[in-house]
Amino acid sequence: MDPKTLYRQGVIAIRDQKDIARGRELLLEAVQQDPNNDMAWLWLTKTVNDQATRLQYLDRALQINPQNEQARLVKEKLLG
């Protein structure tokens, strides 16, 4: 499966099917194939409870795309 399809299916699994584990699996495969998908890194933050890991994902998304407003806002919220 190509990275765009993996990304889309991962988002659907998380958002629509509430299947976090499956979404995480699909998104991890997507970023393995395309490490520069900032939105996949952002969606991965929804699959972990660990704040440090979330921050790593957010930093990666912002490193790829400093203009990613959603990632910036999530990071600000996370840091308080």
mmCIF file of the N, C-alpha and C atoms, coordinates in Angstrom:
data_MODEL
# 
_entry.id   MODEL 
# 
loop_
_atom_site.group_PDB 
_atom_site.id 
_atom_site.type_symbol 
_atom_site.label_atom_id 
_atom_site.label_alt_id 
_atom_site.label_comp_id 
_atom_site.label_asym_id 
_atom_site.label_entity_id 
_atom_site.label_seq_id 
_atom_site.pdbx_PDB_ins_code 
_atom_site.Cartn_x 
_atom_site.Cartn_y 
_atom_site.Cartn_z 
_atom_site.occupancy 
_atom_site.B_iso_or_equiv 
_atom_site.pdbx_formal_charge 
_atom_site.auth_seq_id 
_atom_site.auth_comp_id 
_atom_site.auth_asym_id 
_atom_site.auth_atom_id 
_atom_site.pdbx_PDB_model_num 
ATOM 1   N N  . MET A 1 1  ? 0.847   -1.190 0.000  1.00 0.00 ? 1  MET A N  1 
ATOM 2   C CA . MET A 1 1  ? 0.000   0.000  0.000  1.00 0.00 ? 1  MET A CA 1 
ATOM 3   C C  . MET A 1 1  ? 0.885   1.244  0.000  1.00 0.00 ? 1  MET A C  1 
ATOM 4   N N  . ASP A 1 2  ? 0.476   2.260  -0.745 1.00 0.00 ? 2  ASP A N  1 
ATOM 5   C CA . ASP A 1 2  ? 1.290   3.469  -0.810 1.00 0.00 ? 2  ASP A CA 1 
ATOM 6   C C  . ASP A 1 2  ? 1.071   4.330  0.447  1.00 0.00 ? 2  ASP A C  1 
ATOM 7   N N  . PRO A 1 3  ? 2.028   5.222  0.759  1.00 0.00 ? 3  PRO A N  1 
ATOM 8   C CA . PRO A 1 3  ? 1.954   5.994  2.003  1.00 0.00 ? 3  PRO A CA 1 
ATOM 9   C C  . PRO A 1 3  ? 0.718   6.878  2.132  1.00 0.00 ? 3  PRO A C  1 
ATOM 10  N N  . LYS A 1 4  ? 0.238   7.431  1.026  1.00 0.00 ? 4  LYS A N  1 
ATOM 11  C CA . LYS A 1 4  ? -0.967  8.285  1.088  1.00 0.00 ? 4  LYS A CA 1 
ATOM 12  C C  . LYS A 1 4  ? -2.194  7.472  1.505  1.00 0.00 ? 4  LYS A C  1 
ATOM 13  N N  . THR A 1 5  ? -2.309  6.272  0.945  1.00 0.00 ? 5  THR A N  1 
ATOM 14  C CA . THR A 1 5  ? -3.425  5.385  1.297  1.00 0.00 ? 5  THR A CA 1 
ATOM 15  C C  . THR A 1 5  ? -3.315  4.954  2.754  1.00 0.00 ? 5  THR A C  1 
ATOM 16  N N  . LEU A 1 6  ? -2.113  4.601  3.180  1.00 0.00 ? 6  LEU A N  1 
ATOM 17  C CA . LEU A 1 6  ? -1.900  4.216  4.582  1.00 0.00 ? 6  LEU A CA 1 
ATOM 18  C C  . LEU A 1 6  ? -2.298  5.354  5.513  1.00 0.00 ? 6  LEU A C  1 
ATOM 19  N N  . TYR A 1 7  ? -1.894  6.573  5.153  1.00 0.00 ? 7  TYR A N  1 
ATOM 20  C CA . TYR A 1 7  ? -2.231  7.750  5.950  1.00 0.00 ? 7  TYR A CA 1 
ATOM 21  C C  . TYR A 1 7  ? -3.751  7.917  6.047  1.00 0.00 ? 7  TYR A C  1 
ATOM 22  N N  . ARG A 1 8  ? -4.414  7.897  4.890  1.00 0.00 ? 8  ARG A N  1 
ATOM 23  C CA . ARG A 1 8  ? -5.875  8.079  4.869  1.00 0.00 ? 8  ARG A CA 1 
ATOM 24  C C  . ARG A 1 8  ? -6.582  7.004  5.689  1.00 0.00 ? 8  ARG A C  1 
ATOM 25  N N  . GLN A 1 9  ? -6.167  5.759  5.520  1.00 0.00 ? 9  GLN A N  1 
ATOM 26  C CA . GLN A 1 9  ? -6.800  4.672  6.264  1.00 0.00 ? 9  GLN A CA 1 
ATOM 27  C C  . GLN A 1 9  ? -6.519  4.783  7.763  1.00 0.00 ? 9  GLN A C  1 
ATOM 28  N N  . GLY A 1 10 ? -5.327  5.260  8.104  1.00 0.00 ? 10 GLY A N  1 
ATOM 29  C CA . GLY A 1 10 ? -4.990  5.466  9.509  1.00 0.00 ? 10 GLY A CA 1 
ATOM 30  C C  . GLY A 1 10 ? -5.874  6.519  10.151 1.00 0.00 ? 10 GLY A C  1 
ATOM 31  N N  . VAL A 1 11 ? -6.080  7.618  9.448  1.00 0.00 ? 11 VAL A N  1 
ATOM 32  C CA . VAL A 1 11 ? -6.952  8.690  9.949  1.00 0.00 ? 11 VAL A CA 1 
ATOM 33  C C  . VAL A 1 11 ? -8.387  8.181  10.104 1.00 0.00 ? 11 VAL A C  1 
ATOM 34  N N  . ILE A 1 12 ? -8.864  7.449  9.117  1.00 0.00 ? 12 ILE A N  1 
ATOM 35  C CA . ILE A 1 12 ? -10.227 6.899  9.177  1.00 0.00 ? 12 ILE A CA 1 
ATOM 36  C C  . ILE A 1 12 ? -10.362 5.945  10.363 1.00 0.00 ? 12 ILE A C  1 
ATOM 37  N N  . ALA A 1 13 ? -9.347  5.106  10.568 1.00 0.00 ? 13 ALA A N  1 
ATOM 38  C CA . ALA A 1 13 ? -9.388  4.161  11.692 1.00 0.00 ? 13 ALA A CA 1 
ATOM 39  C C  . ALA A 1 13 ? -9.499  4.907  13.020 1.00 0.00 ? 13 ALA A C  1 
ATOM 40  N N  . ILE A 1 14 ? -8.743  5.988  13.170 1.00 0.00 ? 14 ILE A N  1 
ATOM 41  C CA . ILE A 1 14 ? -8.753  6.756  14.425 1.00 0.00 ? 14 ILE A CA 1 
ATOM 42  C C  . ILE A 1 14 ? -10.033 7.583  14.556 1.00 0.00 ? 14 ILE A C  1 
ATOM 43  N N  . ARG A 1 15 ? -10.315 8.382  13.528 1.00 0.00 ? 15 ARG A N  1 
ATOM 44  C CA . ARG A 1 15 ? -11.412 9.350  13.593 1.00 0.00 ? 15 ARG A CA 1 
ATOM 45  C C  . ARG A 1 15 ? -12.795 8.703  13.511 1.00 0.00 ? 15 ARG A C  1 
ATOM 46  N N  . ASP A 1 16 ? -12.976 7.807  12.558 1.00 0.00 ? 16 ASP A N  1 
ATOM 47  C CA . ASP A 1 16 ? -14.309 7.274  12.286 1.00 0.00 ? 16 ASP A CA 1 
ATOM 48  C C  . ASP A 1 16 ? -14.583 5.950  12.999 1.00 0.00 ? 16 ASP A C  1 
ATOM 49  N N  . GLN A 1 17 ? -13.572 5.081  13.053 1.00 0.00 ? 17 GLN A N  1 
ATOM 50  C CA . GLN A 1 17 ? -13.779 3.752  13.619 1.00 0.00 ? 17 GLN A CA 1 
ATOM 51  C C  . GLN A 1 17 ? -13.350 3.660  15.079 1.00 0.00 ? 17 GLN A C  1 
ATOM 52  N N  . LYS A 1 18 ? -12.699 4.708  15.578 1.00 0.00 ? 18 LYS A N  1 
ATOM 53  C CA . LYS A 1 18 ? -12.224 4.742  16.976 1.00 0.00 ? 18 LYS A CA 1 
ATOM 54  C C  . LYS A 1 18 ? -11.291 3.566  17.276 1.00 0.00 ? 18 LYS A C  1 
ATOM 55  N N  . ASP A 1 19 ? -10.570 3.121  16.246 1.00 0.00 ? 19 ASP A N  1 
ATOM 56  C CA . ASP A 1 19 ? -9.623  2.016  16.394 1.00 0.00 ? 19 ASP A CA 1 
ATOM 57  C C  . ASP A 1 19 ? -8.211  2.600  16.432 1.00 0.00 ? 19 ASP A C  1 
ATOM 58  N N  . ILE A 1 20 ? -7.803  3.015  17.625 1.00 0.00 ? 20 ILE A N  1 
ATOM 59  C CA . ILE A 1 20 ? -6.529  3.702  17.809 1.00 0.00 ? 20 ILE A CA 1 
ATOM 60  C C  . ILE A 1 20 ? -5.354  2.799  17.437 1.00 0.00 ? 20 ILE A C  1 
ATOM 61  N N  . ALA A 1 21 ? -5.403  1.537  17.870 1.00 0.00 ? 21 ALA A N  1 
ATOM 62  C CA . ALA A 1 21 ? -4.291  0.613  17.607 1.00 0.00 ? 21 ALA A CA 1 
ATOM 63  C C  . ALA A 1 21 ? -4.082  0.417  16.101 1.00 0.00 ? 21 ALA A C  1 
ATOM 64  N N  . ARG A 1 22 ? -5.168  0.202  15.379 1.00 0.00 ? 22 ARG A N  1 
ATOM 65  C CA . ARG A 1 22 ? -5.073  0.014  13.918 1.00 0.00 ? 22 ARG A CA 1 
ATOM 66  C C  . ARG A 1 22 ? -4.601  1.302  13.251 1.00 0.00 ? 22 ARG A C  1 
ATOM 67  N N  . GLY A 1 23 ? -5.124  2.429  13.697 1.00 0.00 ? 23 GLY A N  1 
ATOM 68  C CA . GLY A 1 23 ? -4.700  3.716  13.152 1.00 0.00 ? 23 GLY A CA 1 
ATOM 69  C C  . GLY A 1 23 ? -3.214  3.939  13.353 1.00 0.00 ? 23 GLY A C  1 
ATOM 70  N N  . ARG A 1 24 ? -2.730  3.627  14.553 1.00 0.00 ? 24 ARG A N  1 
ATOM 71  C CA . ARG A 1 24 ? -1.307  3.785  14.847 1.00 0.00 ? 24 ARG A CA 1 
ATOM 72  C C  . ARG A 1 24 ? -0.457  2.910  13.916 1.00 0.00 ? 24 ARG A C  1 
ATOM 73  N N  . GLU A 1 25 ? -0.887  1.674  13.762 1.00 0.00 ? 25 GLU A N  1 
ATOM 74  C CA . GLU A 1 25 ? -0.177  0.729  12.895 1.00 0.00 ? 25 GLU A CA 1 
ATOM 75  C C  . GLU A 1 25 ? -0.072  1.276  11.469 1.00 0.00 ? 25 GLU A C  1 
ATOM 76  N N  . LEU A 1 26 ? -1.190  1.748  10.934 1.00 0.00 ? 26 LEU A N  1 
ATOM 77  C CA . LEU A 1 26 ? -1.218  2.279  9.568  1.00 0.00 ? 26 LEU A CA 1 
ATOM 78  C C  . LEU A 1 26 ? -0.370  3.544  9.437  1.00 0.00 ? 26 LEU A C  1 
ATOM 79  N N  . LEU A 1 27 ? -0.474  4.435  10.422 1.00 0.00 ? 27 LEU A N  1 
ATOM 80  C CA . LEU A 1 27 ? 0.286   5.686  10.358 1.00 0.00 ? 27 LEU A CA 1 
ATOM 81  C C  . LEU A 1 27 ? 1.787   5.447  10.506 1.00 0.00 ? 27 LEU A C  1 
ATOM 82  N N  . LEU A 1 28 ? 2.161   4.506  11.363 1.00 0.00 ? 28 LEU A N  1 
ATOM 83  C CA . LEU A 1 28 ? 3.588   4.192  11.506 1.00 0.00 ? 28 LEU A CA 1 
ATOM 84  C C  . LEU A 1 28 ? 4.152   3.640  10.199 1.00 0.00 ? 28 LEU A C  1 
ATOM 85  N N  . GLU A 1 29 ? 3.357   2.828  9.525  1.00 0.00 ? 29 GLU A N  1 
ATOM 86  C CA . GLU A 1 29 ? 3.787   2.301  8.229  1.00 0.00 ? 29 GLU A CA 1 
ATOM 87  C C  . GLU A 1 29 ? 3.875   3.441  7.204  1.00 0.00 ? 29 GLU A C  1 
ATOM 88  N N  . ALA A 1 30 ? 2.933   4.371  7.276  1.00 0.00 ? 30 ALA A N  1 
ATOM 89  C CA . ALA A 1 30 ? 2.940   5.519  6.359  1.00 0.00 ? 30 ALA A CA 1 
ATOM 90  C C  . ALA A 1 30 ? 4.198   6.370  6.543  1.00 0.00 ? 30 ALA A C  1 
ATOM 91  N N  . VAL A 1 31 ? 4.560   6.669  7.799  1.00 0.00 ? 31 VAL A N  1 
ATOM 92  C CA . VAL A 1 31 ? 5.750   7.515  8.012  1.00 0.00 ? 31 VAL A CA 1 
ATOM 93  C C  . VAL A 1 31 ? 7.046   6.743  7.770  1.00 0.00 ? 31 VAL A C  1 
ATOM 94  N N  . GLN A 1 32 ? 6.967   5.426  7.839  1.00 0.00 ? 32 GLN A N  1 
ATOM 95  C CA . GLN A 1 32 ? 8.135   4.621  7.491  1.00 0.00 ? 32 GLN A CA 1 
ATOM 96  C C  . GLN A 1 32 ? 8.418   4.767  5.985  1.00 0.00 ? 32 GLN A C  1 
ATOM 97  N N  . GLN A 1 33 ? 7.354   4.759  5.200  1.00 0.00 ? 33 GLN A N  1 
ATOM 98  C CA . GLN A 1 33 ? 7.490   4.895  3.746  1.00 0.00 ? 33 GLN A CA 1 
ATOM 99  C C  . GLN A 1 33 ? 7.706   6.342  3.321  1.00 0.00 ? 33 GLN A C  1 
ATOM 100 N N  . ASP A 1 34 ? 7.084   7.267  4.042  1.00 0.00 ? 34 ASP A N  1 
ATOM 101 C CA . ASP A 1 34 ? 7.199   8.698  3.719  1.00 0.00 ? 34 ASP A CA 1 
ATOM 102 C C  . ASP A 1 34 ? 7.413   9.478  5.013  1.00 0.00 ? 34 ASP A C  1 
ATOM 103 N N  . PRO A 1 35 ? 8.667   9.565  5.469  1.00 0.00 ? 35 PRO A N  1 
ATOM 104 C CA . PRO A 1 35 ? 8.949   10.226 6.750  1.00 0.00 ? 35 PRO A CA 1 
ATOM 105 C C  . PRO A 1 35 ? 8.646   11.724 6.751  1.00 0.00 ? 35 PRO A C  1 
ATOM 106 N N  . ASN A 1 36 ? 8.341   12.301 5.591  1.00 0.00 ? 36 ASN A N  1 
ATOM 107 C CA . ASN A 1 36 ? 8.085   13.738 5.510  1.00 0.00 ? 36 ASN A CA 1 
ATOM 108 C C  . ASN A 1 36 ? 6.607   14.105 5.479  1.00 0.00 ? 36 ASN A C  1 
ATOM 109 N N  . ASN A 1 37 ? 5.747   13.196 5.905  1.00 0.00 ? 37 ASN A N  1 
ATOM 110 C CA . ASN A 1 37 ? 4.312   13.484 5.967  1.00 0.00 ? 37 ASN A CA 1 
ATOM 111 C C  . ASN A 1 37 ? 4.009   14.085 7.339  1.00 0.00 ? 37 ASN A C  1 
ATOM 112 N N  . ASP A 1 38 ? 3.997   15.417 7.397  1.00 0.00 ? 38 ASP A N  1 
ATOM 113 C CA . ASP A 1 38 ? 3.809   16.096 8.685  1.00 0.00 ? 38 ASP A CA 1 
ATOM 114 C C  . ASP A 1 38 ? 2.455   15.794 9.312  1.00 0.00 ? 38 ASP A C  1 
ATOM 115 N N  . MET A 1 39 ? 1.424   15.615 8.486  1.00 0.00 ? 39 MET A N  1 
ATOM 116 C CA . MET A 1 39 ? 0.096   15.340 9.033  1.00 0.00 ? 39 MET A CA 1 
ATOM 117 C C  . MET A 1 39 ? 0.013   13.934 9.634  1.00 0.00 ? 39 MET A C  1 
ATOM 118 N N  . ALA A 1 40 ? 0.745   12.991 9.080  1.00 0.00 ? 40 ALA A N  1 
ATOM 119 C CA . ALA A 1 40 ? 0.779   11.650 9.672  1.00 0.00 ? 40 ALA A CA 1 
ATOM 120 C C  . ALA A 1 40 ? 1.426   11.712 11.053 1.00 0.00 ? 40 ALA A C  1 
ATOM 121 N N  . TRP A 1 41 ? 2.502   12.495 11.176 1.00 0.00 ? 41 TRP A N  1 
ATOM 122 C CA . TRP A 1 41 ? 3.136   12.656 12.492 1.00 0.00 ? 41 TRP A CA 1 
ATOM 123 C C  . TRP A 1 41 ? 2.168   13.311 13.464 1.00 0.00 ? 41 TRP A C  1 
ATOM 124 N N  . LEU A 1 42 ? 1.416   14.294 12.991 1.00 0.00 ? 42 LEU A N  1 
ATOM 125 C CA . LEU A 1 42 ? 0.433   14.958 13.852 1.00 0.00 ? 42 LEU A CA 1 
ATOM 126 C C  . LEU A 1 42 ? -0.640  13.973 14.311 1.00 0.00 ? 42 LEU A C  1 
ATOM 127 N N  . TRP A 1 43 ? -1.164  13.179 13.393 1.00 0.00 ? 43 TRP A N  1 
ATOM 128 C CA . TRP A 1 43 ? -2.195  12.200 13.766 1.00 0.00 ? 43 TRP A CA 1 
ATOM 129 C C  . TRP A 1 43 ? -1.654  11.135 14.712 1.00 0.00 ? 43 TRP A C  1 
ATOM 130 N N  . LEU A 1 44 ? -0.374  10.824 14.602 1.00 0.00 ? 44 LEU A N  1 
ATOM 131 C CA . LEU A 1 44 ? 0.222   9.848  15.515 1.00 0.00 ? 44 LEU A CA 1 
ATOM 132 C C  . LEU A 1 44 ? 0.140   10.303 16.970 1.00 0.00 ? 44 LEU A C  1 
ATOM 133 N N  . THR A 1 45 ? 0.086   11.606 17.196 1.00 0.00 ? 45 THR A N  1 
ATOM 134 C CA . THR A 1 45 ? -0.009  12.100 18.580 1.00 0.00 ? 45 THR A CA 1 
ATOM 135 C C  . THR A 1 45 ? -1.290  11.612 19.244 1.00 0.00 ? 45 THR A C  1 
ATOM 136 N N  . LYS A 1 46 ? -2.309  11.307 18.449 1.00 0.00 ? 46 LYS A N  1 
ATOM 137 C CA . LYS A 1 46 ? -3.589  10.845 18.996 1.00 0.00 ? 46 LYS A CA 1 
ATOM 138 C C  . LYS A 1 46 ? -3.539  9.371  19.397 1.00 0.00 ? 46 LYS A C  1 
ATOM 139 N N  . THR A 1 47 ? -2.414  8.704  19.101 1.00 0.00 ? 47 THR A N  1 
ATOM 140 C CA . THR A 1 47 ? -2.336  7.261  19.347 1.00 0.00 ? 47 THR A CA 1 
ATOM 141 C C  . THR A 1 47 ? -1.494  6.910  20.566 1.00 0.00 ? 47 THR A C  1 
ATOM 142 N N  . VAL A 1 48 ? -0.938  7.905  21.236 1.00 0.00 ? 48 VAL A N  1 
ATOM 143 C CA . VAL A 1 48 ? -0.083  7.650  22.407 1.00 0.00 ? 48 VAL A CA 1 
ATOM 144 C C  . VAL A 1 48 ? -0.529  8.516  23.582 1.00 0.00 ? 48 VAL A C  1 
ATOM 145 N N  . ASN A 1 49 ? -0.307  8.003  24.787 1.00 0.00 ? 49 ASN A N  1 
ATOM 146 C CA . ASN A 1 49 ? -0.639  8.760  25.991 1.00 0.00 ? 49 ASN A CA 1 
ATOM 147 C C  . ASN A 1 49 ? 0.576   9.452  26.590 1.00 0.00 ? 49 ASN A C  1 
ATOM 148 N N  . ASP A 1 50 ? 1.753   9.035  26.169 1.00 0.00 ? 50 ASP A N  1 
ATOM 149 C CA . ASP A 1 50 ? 2.995   9.559  26.724 1.00 0.00 ? 50 ASP A CA 1 
ATOM 150 C C  . ASP A 1 50 ? 3.295   10.952 26.170 1.00 0.00 ? 50 ASP A C  1 
ATOM 151 N N  . GLN A 1 51 ? 3.392   11.932 27.055 1.00 0.00 ? 51 GLN A N  1 
ATOM 152 C CA . GLN A 1 51 ? 3.597   13.318 26.630 1.00 0.00 ? 51 GLN A CA 1 
ATOM 153 C C  . GLN A 1 51 ? 4.916   13.496 25.879 1.00 0.00 ? 51 GLN A C  1 
ATOM 154 N N  . ALA A 1 52 ? 5.973   12.845 26.332 1.00 0.00 ? 52 ALA A N  1 
ATOM 155 C CA . ALA A 1 52 ? 7.273   12.982 25.668 1.00 0.00 ? 52 ALA A CA 1 
ATOM 156 C C  . ALA A 1 52 ? 7.210   12.469 24.224 1.00 0.00 ? 52 ALA A C  1 
ATOM 157 N N  . THR A 1 53 ? 6.520   11.364 24.024 1.00 0.00 ? 53 THR A N  1 
ATOM 158 C CA . THR A 1 53 ? 6.379   10.806 22.677 1.00 0.00 ? 53 THR A CA 1 
ATOM 159 C C  . THR A 1 53 ? 5.528   11.733 21.815 1.00 0.00 ? 53 THR A C  1 
ATOM 160 N N  . ARG A 1 54 ? 4.455   12.254 22.391 1.00 0.00 ? 54 ARG A N  1 
ATOM 161 C CA . ARG A 1 54 ? 3.637   13.221 21.642 1.00 0.00 ? 54 ARG A CA 1 
ATOM 162 C C  . ARG A 1 54 ? 4.470   14.413 21.195 1.00 0.00 ? 54 ARG A C  1 
ATOM 163 N N  . LEU A 1 55 ? 5.288   14.931 22.107 1.00 0.00 ? 55 LEU A N  1 
ATOM 164 C CA . LEU A 1 55 ? 6.131   16.076 21.762 1.00 0.00 ? 55 LEU A CA 1 
ATOM 165 C C  . LEU A 1 55 ? 7.124   15.719 20.656 1.00 0.00 ? 55 LEU A C  1 
ATOM 166 N N  . GLN A 1 56 ? 7.664   14.515 20.691 1.00 0.00 ? 56 GLN A N  1 
ATOM 167 C CA . GLN A 1 56 ? 8.574   14.083 19.624 1.00 0.00 ? 56 GLN A CA 1 
ATOM 168 C C  . GLN A 1 56 ? 7.856   14.090 18.275 1.00 0.00 ? 56 GLN A C  1 
ATOM 169 N N  . TYR A 1 57 ? 6.644   13.556 18.263 1.00 0.00 ? 57 TYR A N  1 
ATOM 170 C CA . TYR A 1 57 ? 5.865   13.522 17.014 1.00 0.00 ? 57 TYR A CA 1 
ATOM 171 C C  . TYR A 1 57 ? 5.555   14.942 16.533 1.00 0.00 ? 57 TYR A C  1 
ATOM 172 N N  . LEU A 1 58 ? 5.166   15.805 17.459 1.00 0.00 ? 58 LEU A N  1 
ATOM 173 C CA . LEU A 1 58 ? 4.850   17.190 17.096 1.00 0.00 ? 58 LEU A CA 1 
ATOM 174 C C  . LEU A 1 58 ? 6.088   17.922 16.587 1.00 0.00 ? 58 LEU A C  1 
ATOM 175 N N  . ASP A 1 59 ? 7.209   17.716 17.252 1.00 0.00 ? 59 ASP A N  1 
ATOM 176 C CA . ASP A 1 59 ? 8.452   18.356 16.806 1.00 0.00 ? 59 ASP A CA 1 
ATOM 177 C C  . ASP A 1 59 ? 8.831   17.883 15.408 1.00 0.00 ? 59 ASP A C  1 
ATOM 178 N N  . ARG A 1 60 ? 8.617   16.600 15.133 1.00 0.00 ? 60 ARG A N  1 
ATOM 179 C CA . ARG A 1 60 ? 8.917   16.060 13.804 1.00 0.00 ? 60 ARG A CA 1 
ATOM 180 C C  . ARG A 1 60 ? 8.003   16.709 12.754 1.00 0.00 ? 60 ARG A C  1 
ATOM 181 N N  . ALA A 1 61 ? 6.722   16.825 13.087 1.00 0.00 ? 61 ALA A N  1 
ATOM 182 C CA . ALA A 1 61 ? 5.777   17.461 12.156 1.00 0.00 ? 61 ALA A CA 1 
ATOM 183 C C  . ALA A 1 61 ? 6.184   18.904 11.879 1.00 0.00 ? 61 ALA A C  1 
ATOM 184 N N  . LEU A 1 62 ? 6.573   19.622 12.921 1.00 0.00 ? 62 LEU A N  1 
ATOM 185 C CA . LEU A 1 62 ? 6.952   21.034 12.762 1.00 0.00 ? 62 LEU A CA 1 
ATOM 186 C C  . LEU A 1 62 ? 8.305   21.193 12.080 1.00 0.00 ? 62 LEU A C  1 
ATOM 187 N N  . GLN A 1 63 ? 9.164   20.220 12.248 1.00 0.00 ? 63 GLN A N  1 
ATOM 188 C CA . GLN A 1 63 ? 10.459  20.227 11.558 1.00 0.00 ? 63 GLN A CA 1 
ATOM 189 C C  . GLN A 1 63 ? 10.227  20.101 10.044 1.00 0.00 ? 63 GLN A C  1 
ATOM 190 N N  . ILE A 1 64 ? 9.287   19.229 9.680  1.00 0.00 ? 64 ILE A N  1 
ATOM 191 C CA . ILE A 1 64 ? 8.954   19.014 8.270  1.00 0.00 ? 64 ILE A CA 1 
ATOM 192 C C  . ILE A 1 64 ? 8.238   20.234 7.705  1.00 0.00 ? 64 ILE A C  1 
ATOM 193 N N  . ASN A 1 65 ? 7.273   20.740 8.462  1.00 0.00 ? 65 ASN A N  1 
ATOM 194 C CA . ASN A 1 65 ? 6.453   21.861 8.004  1.00 0.00 ? 65 ASN A CA 1 
ATOM 195 C C  . ASN A 1 65 ? 6.249   22.865 9.138  1.00 0.00 ? 65 ASN A C  1 
ATOM 196 N N  . PRO A 1 66 ? 7.137   23.844 9.241  1.00 0.00 ? 66 PRO A N  1 
ATOM 197 C CA . PRO A 1 66 ? 7.015   24.843 10.309 1.00 0.00 ? 66 PRO A CA 1 
ATOM 198 C C  . PRO A 1 66 ? 5.707   25.654 10.237 1.00 0.00 ? 66 PRO A C  1 
ATOM 199 N N  . GLN A 1 67 ? 5.023   25.600 9.092  1.00 0.00 ? 67 GLN A N  1 
ATOM 200 C CA . GLN A 1 67 ? 3.763   26.335 8.924  1.00 0.00 ? 67 GLN A CA 1 
ATOM 201 C C  . GLN A 1 67 ? 2.543   25.527 9.362  1.00 0.00 ? 67 GLN A C  1 
ATOM 202 N N  . ASN A 1 68 ? 2.754   24.332 9.894  1.00 0.00 ? 68 ASN A N  1 
ATOM 203 C CA . ASN A 1 68 ? 1.638   23.476 10.303 1.00 0.00 ? 68 ASN A CA 1 
ATOM 204 C C  . ASN A 1 68 ? 1.005   24.046 11.574 1.00 0.00 ? 68 ASN A C  1 
ATOM 205 N N  . GLU A 1 69 ? -0.053  24.809 11.364 1.00 0.00 ? 69 GLU A N  1 
ATOM 206 C CA . GLU A 1 69 ? -0.721  25.518 12.460 1.00 0.00 ? 69 GLU A CA 1 
ATOM 207 C C  . GLU A 1 69 ? -1.323  24.552 13.484 1.00 0.00 ? 69 GLU A C  1 
ATOM 208 N N  . GLN A 1 70 ? -1.900  23.450 13.005 1.00 0.00 ? 70 GLN A N  1 
ATOM 209 C CA . GLN A 1 70 ? -2.504  22.471 13.909 1.00 0.00 ? 70 GLN A CA 1 
ATOM 210 C C  . GLN A 1 70 ? -1.449  21.899 14.854 1.00 0.00 ? 70 GLN A C  1 
ATOM 211 N N  . ALA A 1 71 ? -0.309  21.525 14.307 1.00 0.00 ? 71 ALA A N  1 
ATOM 212 C CA . ALA A 1 71 ? 0.767   20.957 15.128 1.00 0.00 ? 71 ALA A CA 1 
ATOM 213 C C  . ALA A 1 71 ? 1.247   21.975 16.162 1.00 0.00 ? 71 ALA A C  1 
ATOM 214 N N  . ARG A 1 72 ? 1.369   23.214 15.730 1.00 0.00 ? 72 ARG A N  1 
ATOM 215 C CA . ARG A 1 72 ? 1.807   24.267 16.648 1.00 0.00 ? 72 ARG A CA 1 
ATOM 216 C C  . ARG A 1 72 ? 0.819   24.440 17.795 1.00 0.00 ? 72 ARG A C  1 
ATOM 217 N N  . LEU A 1 73 ? -0.465  24.457 17.466 1.00 0.00 ? 73 LEU A N  1 
ATOM 218 C CA . LEU A 1 73 ? -1.499  24.641 18.487 1.00 0.00 ? 73 LEU A CA 1 
ATOM 219 C C  . LEU A 1 73 ? -1.550  23.453 19.450 1.00 0.00 ? 73 LEU A C  1 
ATOM 220 N N  . VAL A 1 74 ? -1.434  22.242 18.936 1.00 0.00 ? 74 VAL A N  1 
ATOM 221 C CA . VAL A 1 74 ? -1.442  21.059 19.790 1.00 0.00 ? 74 VAL A CA 1 
ATOM 222 C C  . VAL A 1 74 ? -0.232  21.090 20.725 1.00 0.00 ? 74 VAL A C  1 
ATOM 223 N N  . LYS A 1 75 ? 0.908   21.499 20.190 1.00 0.00 ? 75 LYS A N  1 
ATOM 224 C CA . LYS A 1 75 ? 2.124   21.567 21.011 1.00 0.00 ? 75 LYS A CA 1 
ATOM 225 C C  . LYS A 1 75 ? 1.956   22.613 22.124 1.00 0.00 ? 75 LYS A C  1 
ATOM 226 N N  . GLU A 1 76 ? 1.418   23.781 21.778 1.00 0.00 ? 76 GLU A N  1 
ATOM 227 C CA . GLU A 1 76 ? 1.199   24.832 22.780 1.00 0.00 ? 76 GLU A CA 1 
ATOM 228 C C  . GLU A 1 76 ? 0.269   24.327 23.890 1.00 0.00 ? 76 GLU A C  1 
ATOM 229 N N  . LYS A 1 77 ? -0.790  23.662 23.504 1.00 0.00 ? 77 LYS A N  1 
ATOM 230 C CA . LYS A 1 77 ? -1.761  23.122 24.460 1.00 0.00 ? 77 LYS A CA 1 
ATOM 231 C C  . LYS A 1 77 ? -1.099  22.079 25.351 1.00 0.00 ? 77 LYS A C  1 
ATOM 232 N N  . LEU A 1 78 ? -0.295  21.219 24.756 1.00 0.00 ? 78 LEU A N  1 
ATOM 233 C CA . LEU A 1 78 ? 0.373   20.160 25.499 1.00 0.00 ? 78 LEU A CA 1 
ATOM 234 C C  . LEU A 1 78 ? 1.354   20.725 26.523 1.00 0.00 ? 78 LEU A C  1 
ATOM 235 N N  . LEU A 1 79 ? 2.030   21.790 26.132 1.00 0.00 ? 79 LEU A N  1 
ATOM 236 C CA . LEU A 1 79 ? 3.016   22.394 27.031 1.00 0.00 ? 79 LEU A CA 1 
ATOM 237 C C  . LEU A 1 79 ? 2.377   23.333 28.058 1.00 0.00 ? 79 LEU A C  1 
ATOM 238 N N  . GLY A 1 80 ? 1.089   23.610 27.858 1.00 0.00 ? 80 GLY A N  1 
ATOM 239 C CA . GLY A 1 80 ? 0.373   24.457 28.803 1.00 0.00 ? 80 GLY A CA 1 
ATOM 240 C C  . GLY A 1 80 ? 0.646   25.903 28.538 1.00 0.00 ? 80 GLY A C  1 
# 
